[in-house]
């Protein structure tokens, strides 16, 4: 189980203080905790424009993005392509980005 440094300090204030002051040990912070990927994060994992459109359609249908936002994303993909959102994210991206 990984908890944030702040949570650890709340649960074990004396132990956290001792670890930091006396031993110089730093606590590992889980930066990915609570992170919720956005539609853009999902789009950056796509190979083709069609895959990105499917993701947009799916998230719009579920009500996770508005109709207007979905339309603007589709328009951008049609005009500029999926790579206009950035480089393709490869497997393991989040492990590297959050240094898990």
C-alpha positions, 0 to 999 in steps of 0.5 A, spaced: 500 500 500 502 506 498 500 513 501 502 520 500 507 523 505 501 528 507 497 522 509 503 518 512 504 524 517 497 525 519 496 518 521 503 517 524 506 524 526 511 522 530 514 516 526 514 521 520 518 526 524 523 521 526 524 518 520 525 525 516 529 528 522 534 522 525 535 518 519 534 522 513 530 518 510 525 521 505 518 518 504 516 516 497 510 520 494 505 517 490 504 523 485 499 519 481 494 518 487 487 521 485 490 522 478 484 521 473 486 521 465 483 526 461 480 525 454 486 528 451 490 523 455 486 517 452 487 521 445 495 521 445 495 513 446 491 513 439 495 510 433 489 513 428 484 519 427 479 513 427 481 511 434 481 518 437 474 519 434 471 513 437 474 515 444 471 522 443 464 518 441 464 514 447 466 519 453 461 524 450 455 518 450 457 517 457 456 524 459 464 525 461 465 530 456 460 535 453 457 535 446 460 542 444 467 539 447 466 533 443 465 537 437 471 541 437 475 535 438 473 532 432 474 538 428 481 538 430 482 531 429 479 532 422 483 538 420 490 537 424 490 529 425 491 526 432 498 528 433 496 535 433 495 533 441 502 531 442 506 525 441 504 518 442 504 515 449 507 509 449 505 503 454 508 505 461 508 512 460 504 513 467 509 509 470 515 513 467 511 520 468 510 519 475 516 515 477 512 509 480 
